Amino acid sequence: MSELLHRYAHARAGDKGDRLSLGVFVYQEDHYAWLVEQLSEPNVAALFEHRGVSHVTRYLLPHLKGVNLVLDDALQGGVNGALNLDGHGKTLSALLLSMQVTPPT
């Protein structure tokens, strides 16, 4: 059985050039270890593969019960270089929150 990540966490997105930063934080503190397990670098890279992401770096934020994910080459050139409607990547946090996950136990 799987569910959508947004049921257990919320996210914010930011950008710098062609690099996307996604902060993801659980609603319940006891789900933090589960979040770390679900948002591995390979899992996130697979979700964003269609965007041409070249590398994913995950930073753990245990005191905040969240993770920061940095995705290189995710914005198709960034604000000044992309022709897409979301050069900042703000909607990509919604894509991450639509990720299918195994519910926490």
C-alpha positions as CSV (number, residue, x, y, z in Angstrom):
1,M,0.0,0.0,0.0
2,S,1.3,3.5,-0.8
3,E,0.1,7.0,-0.1
4,L,1.1,10.5,-1.2
5,L,3.9,12.2,0.8
6,H,1.8,15.3,1.3
7,R,-0.3,13.4,3.8
8,Y,2.7,13.4,6.2
9,A,4.9,16.4,5.3
10,H,4.9,19.9,3.8
11,A,7.5,21.5,1.6
12,R,9.0,24.8,0.4
13,A,11.1,25.4,-2.7
14,G,13.8,27.9,-3.6
15,D,16.2,28.4,-6.4
16,K,19.7,29.7,-7.2
17,G,20.5,29.6,-10.9
18,D,19.8,26.1,-12.2
19,R,19.8,24.6,-8.7
20,L,16.6,23.8,-6.9
21,S,16.4,23.6,-3.1
22,L,13.4,21.7,-1.5
23,G,12.9,21.8,2.2
24,V,10.6,19.0,3.5
25,F,9.2,18.8,7.0
26,V,7.0,16.2,8.7
27,Y,3.8,17.2,10.5
28,Q,4.5,14.7,13.3
29,E,8.0,14.6,14.9
30,D,7.9,10.8,15.3
31,H,7.7,10.5,11.4
32,Y,11.2,12.1,10.9
33,A,13.2,8.8,10.7
34,W,10.5,7.6,8.2
35,L,10.9,10.7,6.1
36,V,14.7,10.3,5.9
37,E,14.2,6.7,4.7
38,Q,11.7,7.7,2.1
39,L,13.6,10.7,0.7
40,S,16.8,9.0,-0.2
41,E,18.9,10.7,-2.9
42,P,18.2,7.8,-5.4
43,N,14.5,8.0,-4.7
44,V,14.4,11.8,-5.3
45,A,16.6,11.6,-8.3
46,A,14.3,9.0,-9.9
47,L,11.2,11.2,-9.3
48,F,12.9,14.2,-11.0
49,E,14.7,12.3,-13.7
50,H,12.4,13.7,-16.4
51,R,13.7,17.2,-15.4
52,G,17.3,16.3,-16.3
53,V,18.5,16.5,-12.7
54,S,22.2,15.6,-12.7
55,H,22.8,15.3,-9.0
56,V,20.8,15.2,-5.7
57,T,22.3,16.1,-2.3
58,R,20.3,15.5,0.8
59,Y,21.0,17.5,4.0
60,L,19.4,16.2,7.2
61,L,17.8,18.7,9.6
62,P,17.1,16.6,12.7
63,H,16.3,19.5,15.0
64,L,13.8,20.8,12.5
65,K,12.4,17.3,11.7
66,G,13.1,17.9,8.0
67,V,15.5,17.5,5.1
68,N,16.8,19.9,2.5
69,L,17.2,18.4,-1.0
70,V,19.4,20.2,-3.5
71,L,18.8,19.2,-7.1
72,D,21.4,20.3,-9.7
73,D,20.3,21.2,-13.2
74,A,16.6,20.9,-12.2
75,L,15.4,24.3,-13.6
76,Q,16.2,24.0,-17.3
77,G,18.5,27.0,-17.0
78,G,16.9,28.9,-14.2
79,V,14.9,32.1,-14.1
80,N,17.0,33.9,-16.7
81,G,17.6,31.0,-19.0
82,A,14.5,28.9,-19.0
83,L,11.5,29.3,-21.3
84,N,9.2,27.3,-19.0
85,L,6.5,29.0,-16.8
86,D,8.1,28.1,-13.5
87,G,11.7,29.2,-13.7
88,H,11.9,29.4,-9.9
89,G,10.8,25.8,-9.5
90,K,8.1,26.7,-6.9
91,T,5.7,24.1,-8.3
92,L,8.3,21.4,-8.0
93,S,7.6,21.1,-4.2
94,A,4.1,20.0,-5.2
95,L,5.7,17.3,-7.4
96,L,7.8,16.0,-4.5
97,L,4.7,16.0,-2.3
98,S,2.9,13.9,-4.8
99,M,5.6,11.2,-4.5
100,Q,4.2,7.7,-3.6
101,V,5.5,6.6,-0.3
102,T,5.1,3.6,2.1
103,P,3.1,4.9,5.1
104,P,4.9,5.2,8.4
105,T,4.2,2.5,10.9
